[in-house]
Amino acid sequence: MGPAVARTDEEWMLVLKAGVPREREEAFDVLVGKYRTPVIHFLYRLVHRREPAEDLAQEVFLRVYRARKSYQPTAKFSTWLFRIATNVALNALRDGRMRHEREMSIDADTGPEASGLPLAERLPDGMATAEQALVERERAAEIRRAVEELPEKQRLAVLLHKYQEMDYAEIAEVLECSESALKSLLFRAYETLRVRLRPLLGARA
Amino acid sequence: MSEHLKEENIVPFLDGRLDPAERGPVEAHLAACAACRAQVEELRAVVGVLGEWPGVAPSPSFDAALRARVAQEAEQGSGWFALRPAWGAALAAGVVLAVAVASWQPGEVEPPPLPEAPGVAVAPQPSPPAGTQPTQPETNGSDELAVLDNPEVLDNFKLLSEFDILFEVEEEKEEGKTL
């Protein structure tokens, strides 16, 4: 059953901050329900495997819960959330917690099945062949490697711009840079990817 | 290309979010410069290709696992204090203060004001001279609470989160419920 009251994310966060337990529970459920998939996608594209991405996503939402009383609606909730997600992911990557996971990653989660849907449901009729799946998986792996090779800030900018479709002001706030610097950062990232992924441009999967 | 077009204009142009005043000159340049035109089209294509990297659907158990972690954290209040003896001592001091206030005999001196947040570990205070009652919870006698007066500490997200947990644990105890 959906929420009885239409509220902005920031209003839900204020309910989580100051509501009675039943209201807080509802607010937390609403926010998790809305952002669980985007946050998991973001973290998955940083750590490359589902399980550690979900572990980190839980840590992100746990931090939201813990920090609710100090929350001030001075920024968009999504900006604040992805700033937390970025910090959680970078801390995990830097302290080595994810090293083993990344070394173990052999693109097991980077195939069509990673979307959670059976291959046959994702591909047009007649294309659900093993060969097609292999090509698609190889292309996804190539894209993953190219993005992974970007400098950290460029990588984060691409993930937030291309995959989270956040606006420039939000991304700039998450990455703590100016909008102008962000636009240049994105250009340099896409320019690197343009050269790196040129072989994929001529032949779409 | 950056010699021909401003770097910071190219991605907004591809997104269709370039300011109209900037868009005209970019379009004019692309009409006249085949190299830039080809490069912009390749950039547009590569941004499209990036969409072939799929995300992952959350596990069906994600929400249940998260709720369990939140509930566990709330329920671990006593364990959390046990790990931080200084905080436990501060809480004990707060209990002593609460008992002292509860047993205060009216008709004498006005009792000190209670902190607004129930359960905030307030250290016992010596009776201050008349007219010097603080309006905020006093911090002397507890290093942990004294840090609340430090603006640098107030910017420390991790520490503040721990304060939040302290408040929450007491709040949950009073309400007899957990999220």
Interface residues (C-beta under 8 A of the other chain):
Chain A: V20 P21 R24 E25 F28 D29 V32 G33 R36 T37 I40 H41 Y44 R45 R50 A53 E54 A57 Q58 F61 L62 R63 Y65 R66 A67 R68 K69 S70 D109 T110 P112 A114 S115 G116 L117 E136 R139 A140 I143 R144 V147 V158 H161 K162 Y163 Y168 S180 K183 S184 L186 F187 R188 Y190 E191 L193 R194 L197 R198 L200 L201 R204 A205
Chain B: S2 E7 E8 N9 I10 V11 P12 R17 Q39 E42 L43 A45 V46 V47 V49 L50 G51 E52 W53 P54 G55 V56 A57 P58 S59 F62 D63 A65 L66 R69 V70 E73 F157 L160 S161 D164 I165 F167 E168 E172 E175 K177 T178 L179
